[in-house]
Amino acid sequence: MDISTITVLAQAAAAEDYGANAGRAIALGVGGGLGAVGAGIGIGTIFGKVIESVTRQPEMKDEITSIQWLGFALCEACFFYGLVAGLIAFFL
């Protein structure tokens, strides 16, 4: 093999690595991004409905607030699941 053949093979191998890394980066961005969008929509909906509920029935404020924090925690957990899935796709 001469030096030009080795150079071409090395460039082809590098191009494959760039493609794989680009796909991994896209997977991480999509996993984290969609998780963040979903969590943002869910949290906004939860707090909006809590405000509506408390204005309609102020005497239920304590019970509504406890349920609100449970919904908030579940939305955040879904975000972290999306982020972890993106990280797994990136590193594996």
N, C-alpha and C positions, 0 to 999 in steps of 0.2 A: 504494500500500500504506500502510496505517496502522500505527501503532506496535504494536498488539496482534497483527497478523498477523506482523510481523517477530519479535516476542517468541515467538510460538508456533513459528515456523520455527526460531529459534535454540534453543529448548528441545528440539525434536525432533532437531536435529543433535547437541546435547550428549548426549542419551539414546543415540543410535547410537554415539557415541564411548565412552561408559561401557560399553555392551554389548560392544564390540570389545575394550576394555581388560580387561574381566572375563574374556572368553574367552582372551585371551592370558595373563593371570595364572594361570588354571586350567591351561592347557597347560604353562606353566613349572613349576607345582607338581607336576603329574602326572609330567612328564618327569623332573624331579629326584628326586621322591619315590619313584617306582617304581625308578629307577636305584639309589637309596640302599638301598631294601629288598632288591633283588636282590643287590647287592654285599654287604650285611650277611649275608644267608643264605649266599651263596657262600663268603665268608671264614670264617664260623663253621663251615661244613662242612669246609672245607680244614683248618683248624687242629684240629678235632676228629679228623679222620681221620689227621692227622700224629701226634697224640698216641697214637692207637691203634696206628699202624704202628711207632712208635719203641718202644712198650712190648712189642710182639710180636717185633721184630727190632732190638735196640739196635745191632747191628753195622752196620746200613744207615743210621744216623742222618745222616751227611753227605750221602748221595745223596738221602734223603727230604727233607732240609731245603732242598736246592737246588731240587728240584721244587716244594716248598711255596711258595717265593718267586716262582716263575714263575706258579703258580696265583693267588697273591695279586695280582700285577701285572695279570693278565688280568681278574680280577674288578673291580679298581679302574678299568681301562680301560673296562669295560662301564658303570660308573657315570658316567664322564665322557662317554661317548657319549650316555647318557640326558639328562644335564645340558645338553650342547650342543644336542641336539635340542629340548629345552624352550626354550632361549634363542633358537634359530632361529625356533621357532613364536611366541615372544613378540615378537621384533623385526621379523619379516617380515609 
